[in-house]
Amino acid sequence: MLAYMMYDEPLPLENGGPLRLVMPRMFGYKSVKWVNKITITKTQEIGYWEKFGYKVDGVSYP
């Protein structure tokens, strides 16, 4: 989900404005504070945190 508003106001820069990627029901490391570009791939890539053992799916519930 791409967020551009917070509390009916434009998303402030300190909260990731003007656009922030939010992954509902997933741990925070799966969200991105500042979006520079979006790349679509055919296969899932391993991210920064996953290289250190964090779960790829980032789900915060069983």
DSSP file (Angstrom, degrees, kcal/mol; ACC not computed):
  #  RESIDUE AA STRUCTURE BP1 BP2  ACC     N-H-->O    O-->H-N    N-H-->O    O-->H-N    TCO  KAPPA ALPHA  PHI   PSI    X-CA   Y-CA   Z-CA
    1    1 A M              0   0    0      0, 0.0    21,-3.4     0, 0.0     2,-0.6   0.000 360.0 360.0 360.0 134.6    0.0    0.0    0.0
    2    2 A L  E     -A   21   0A   0     19,-0.2     2,-0.4    17,-0.0    19,-0.2  -0.900 360.0-157.6-102.2 121.9    1.3    3.4   -0.9
    3    3 A A  E     +A   20   0A   0     17,-3.4    17,-2.3    -2,-0.6     3,-0.1  -0.826  28.1 158.7-102.4 134.9    0.4    6.1    1.7
    4    4 A Y        +     0   0    0     -2,-0.4     7,-2.6    15,-0.2     2,-0.3   0.374  64.9  52.8-128.9  -4.5    0.4    9.8    0.9
    5    5 A M  E     -C   10   0B   0      5,-0.3     2,-0.3     6,-0.0    -1,-0.1  -0.942  53.7-171.9-132.1 154.5   -1.9   11.1    3.7
    6    6 A M  E >  S-C    9   0B   0      3,-2.9     3,-0.9    -2,-0.3    -3,-0.0  -0.933  79.3  -8.7-146.5 121.8   -1.9   10.8    7.5
    7    7 A Y  T 3  S-     0   0    0     -2,-0.3    -1,-0.0     1,-0.2     0, 0.0   0.903 129.4 -55.9  56.2  44.0   -4.8   12.0    9.6
    8    8 A D  T 3  S+     0   0    0      1,-0.2    -1,-0.2     0, 0.0    -3,-0.0   0.695 121.0 101.1  63.6  21.8   -6.4   13.7    6.6
    9    9 A E  E <  S-C    6   0B   0     -3,-0.9    -3,-2.9     3,-0.0    -1,-0.2  -0.928  86.4 -85.2-128.6 154.9   -3.3   15.7    5.9
   10   10 A P  E     -C    5   0B   0      0, 0.0    -5,-0.3     0, 0.0     7,-0.1  -0.331  59.2 -93.7 -56.9 142.2   -0.4   15.2    3.3
   11   11 A L        -     0   0    0     -7,-2.6     5,-0.1     7,-0.3    -6,-0.0  -0.418  45.0-124.4 -62.0 121.1    2.2   12.8    4.7
   12   12 A P    > > -     0   0    0      0, 0.0     5,-2.7     0, 0.0     3,-1.4  -0.283  16.1-116.5 -66.6 153.4    4.9   14.9    6.4
   13   13 A L  G > 5S+     0   0    0      1,-0.3     3,-1.9     3,-0.2     6,-0.1   0.872 114.8  58.7 -56.9 -39.8    8.6   14.5    5.2
   14   14 A E  G 3 5S+     0   0    0      1,-0.3    -1,-0.3     2,-0.1    -3,-0.0   0.674 106.9  48.8 -68.1 -15.2    9.6   13.2    8.7
   15   15 A N  G < 5S-     0   0    0     -3,-1.4    -1,-0.3    18,-0.0    -2,-0.2   0.182 136.3 -82.2-106.5  14.5    7.1   10.4    8.3
   16   16 A G  T X 5S-     0   0    0     -3,-1.9     3,-0.8     1,-0.2    19,-0.4   0.478  73.1-160.8 104.1   3.5    8.2    9.4    4.8
   17   17 A G  T 3 < +     0   0    0     -5,-2.7    -1,-0.2     1,-0.3   -13,-0.1  -0.176  60.2  31.8 -61.6 156.3    6.3   12.0    2.7
   18   18 A P  T 3  S-     0   0    0      0, 0.0     2,-0.4     0, 0.0    -7,-0.3  -0.994 133.3  -0.7 -83.6 -10.3    5.4   12.6    0.0
   19   19 A L    <   -     0   0    0     -3,-0.8    16,-1.2    14,-0.1     2,-0.4  -0.991  62.1-178.1-145.2 131.5    4.9    8.8   -0.5
   20   20 A R  E     -A    3   0A   0    -17,-2.3   -17,-3.4    -2,-0.4     2,-0.5  -0.984  24.9-128.9-132.2 140.0    5.6    5.9    1.8
   21   21 A L  E     -AB   2  32A   0     11,-1.7    11,-1.7    -2,-0.4     2,-0.4  -0.772  27.6-172.5 -87.7 126.2    5.2    2.1    1.3
   22   22 A V        -     0   0    0    -21,-3.4     9,-0.1    -2,-0.5     6,-0.1  -0.978  13.8-161.2-122.6 130.2    3.2    0.4    4.0
   23   23 A M    >   -     0   0    0     -2,-0.4     3,-1.5     3,-0.1     7,-0.1  -0.854  22.0-141.8-110.8  94.0    2.8   -3.4    4.4
   24   24 A P  T 3  S+     0   0    0      0, 0.0     3,-0.1     0, 0.0    -2,-0.0  -0.214  80.8  12.4 -57.3 144.1   -0.2   -4.0    6.6
   25   25 A R  T 3  S+     0   0    0      1,-0.2    35,-1.8    34,-0.1     2,-0.3   0.616 107.8 104.8  64.6  16.9    0.1   -6.9    9.1
   26   26 A M  B <  S-D   59   0C   0     -3,-1.5    33,-0.2    33,-0.2    -1,-0.2  -0.886  81.2 -89.4-121.9 157.1    3.8   -7.2    8.5
   27   27 A F    >   -     0   0    0     31,-2.6     3,-2.0    -2,-0.3     4,-0.2  -0.212  44.3-106.0 -59.7 155.7    6.8   -6.2   10.6
   28   28 A G  G >  S+     0   0    0      1,-0.3     3,-1.8     2,-0.2    -1,-0.1   0.734 112.8  71.9 -58.5 -27.5    8.1   -2.7   10.1
   29   29 A Y  G 3  S+     0   0    0      1,-0.3    -1,-0.3     3,-0.0    20,-0.2   0.649  91.8  60.5 -67.7 -11.3   11.2   -3.8    8.2
   30   30 A K  G <  S+     0   0    0     -3,-2.0    -1,-0.3    28,-0.2     2,-0.2   0.556  93.3  80.8 -89.0  -9.1    8.9   -4.7    5.3
   31   31 A S  S <  S-     0   0    0     -3,-1.8     2,-0.5    -4,-0.2    -9,-0.2  -0.629  72.6-142.1 -93.3 156.9    7.8   -1.1    5.0
   32   32 A V  B     -B   21   0A   0    -11,-1.7   -11,-1.7    -2,-0.2     3,-0.1  -0.979   5.3-159.6-123.4 126.2    9.8    1.6    3.3
   33   33 A K  S    S+     0   0    0     -2,-0.5     2,-0.5     1,-0.2    -1,-0.1   0.924  83.0  27.3 -73.3 -44.1    9.9    5.2    4.6
   34   34 A W  S    S-     0   0    0    -14,-0.1     2,-0.6   -16,-0.1    -1,-0.2  -0.976  73.8-148.7-123.8 123.3   11.0    6.9    1.4
   35   35 A V        +     0   0    0    -16,-1.2     3,-0.1    -2,-0.5   -16,-0.1  -0.799  25.1 163.9 -92.2 119.5   10.2    5.5   -2.0
   36   36 A N        -     0   0    0     -2,-0.6     2,-0.3     1,-0.4    -1,-0.2   0.765  69.4 -16.1 -99.3 -37.9   12.8    6.3   -4.7
   37   37 A K        -     0   0    0      2,-0.0     2,-0.4     0, 0.0    -1,-0.4  -0.979  55.4-133.8-160.6 160.9   11.8    3.8   -7.3
   38   38 A I        -     0   0    0     -2,-0.3     2,-0.5    -3,-0.1    -3,-0.0  -0.992  19.3-168.8-123.5 126.3    9.7    0.7   -7.7
   39   39 A T        -     0   0    0     -2,-0.4     2,-0.5     2,-0.0    -2,-0.0  -0.964   8.6-152.5-117.7 129.1   11.0   -2.3   -9.6
   40   40 A I        -     0   0    0     -2,-0.5     2,-0.3     2,-0.0    -2,-0.0  -0.885  19.6-178.9-102.7 127.6    8.8   -5.2  -10.6
   41   41 A T        -     0   0    0     -2,-0.5     4,-0.0     1,-0.1     3,-0.0  -0.827  35.9-130.1-123.6 161.2   10.6   -8.6  -10.9
   42   42 A K  S    S+     0   0    0     -2,-0.3     2,-0.3     2,-0.1    -1,-0.1   0.775  95.3  42.8 -78.5 -27.8    9.4  -12.1  -11.9
   43   43 A T  S    S-     0   0    0     -3,-0.0     2,-0.3     0, 0.0    -2,-0.1  -0.860  94.0-101.9-119.8 154.1   11.1  -13.7   -8.8
   44   44 A Q        -     0   0    0     -2,-0.3     2,-0.3     1,-0.0    -2,-0.1  -0.563  37.6-147.4 -74.3 133.3   11.2  -12.6   -5.2
   45   45 A E        -     0   0    0     -2,-0.3     2,-0.5    11,-0.1    -4,-0.0  -0.740  16.5-113.0-101.7 151.2   14.5  -11.0   -4.3
   46   46 A I        -     0   0    0     -2,-0.3     2,-0.1     1,-0.1    10,-0.0  -0.705  37.0-148.6 -82.8 127.6   16.2  -11.1   -0.9
   47   47 A G     >  -     0   0    0     -2,-0.5     4,-1.3     9,-0.0    -1,-0.1  -0.207  29.8 -87.5 -89.9-177.9   16.2   -7.7    0.8
   48   48 A Y  T >4 S+     0   0    0      1,-0.2     3,-0.5     2,-0.2     4,-0.3   0.928 125.0  41.2 -55.5 -53.3   18.7   -6.1    3.2
   49   49 A W  G >4>S+     0   0    0      1,-0.2     5,-1.6   -20,-0.2     3,-1.4   0.830 107.9  60.8 -70.9 -32.4   17.1   -7.5    6.5
   50   50 A E  G >45S+     0   0    0      1,-0.3     3,-1.7     3,-0.2    -1,-0.2   0.804  93.8  64.9 -65.2 -27.6   16.5  -10.9    5.0
   51   51 A K  G <<5S+     0   0    0     -4,-1.3    -1,-0.3    -3,-0.5    -2,-0.2   0.726 101.8  51.5 -64.0 -20.8   20.3  -11.3    4.5
   52   52 A F  G < 5S-     0   0    0     -3,-1.4    -1,-0.3    -4,-0.3    -2,-0.2   0.201 132.9 -87.5-103.1  14.1   20.6  -11.1    8.3
   53   53 A G  T < 5S+     0   0    0     -3,-1.7    -3,-0.2     1,-0.3    -2,-0.1   0.413  78.3 141.8 101.4  -1.7   18.0  -13.9    8.9
   54   54 A Y      < -     0   0    0     -5,-1.6    -1,-0.3     1,-0.1     2,-0.0  -0.417  62.5 -90.7 -70.8 152.1   14.7  -12.0    9.1
   55   55 A K        -     0   0    0      1,-0.1    -1,-0.1     4,-0.1    -5,-0.1  -0.338  25.3-138.8 -64.8 140.2   11.8  -13.8    7.5
   56   56 A V  S    S+     0   0    0      1,-0.2    -1,-0.1    -6,-0.1    -6,-0.1   0.880 103.2  48.5 -67.2 -38.6   11.2  -13.1    3.8
   57   57 A D  S    S-     0   0    0      2,-0.1    -1,-0.2     1,-0.1    -2,-0.1   0.739  90.1-152.9 -78.7 -20.3    7.4  -12.8    4.2
   58   58 A G        +     0   0    0      1,-0.2   -31,-2.6   -32,-0.1     2,-0.3   0.717  29.6 166.5  61.5  23.0    7.7  -10.5    7.2
   59   59 A V  B     -D   26   0C   0    -33,-0.2   -33,-0.2     1,-0.1    -1,-0.2  -0.541  27.3-161.4 -76.4 133.7    4.3  -11.6    8.6
   60   60 A S        +     0   0    0    -35,-1.8   -34,-0.1    -2,-0.3    -1,-0.1   0.289  69.3  63.5 -99.4   9.6    3.7  -10.6   12.2
   61   61 A Y              0   0    0    -36,-0.3    -2,-0.0     1,-0.0     0, 0.0  -0.930 360.0 360.0-129.7 157.2    1.0  -13.1   13.0
   62   62 A P              0   0    0      0, 0.0    -3,-0.0     0, 0.0    -2,-0.0   0.511 360.0 360.0 -65.9 360.0    1.1  -16.9   13.1
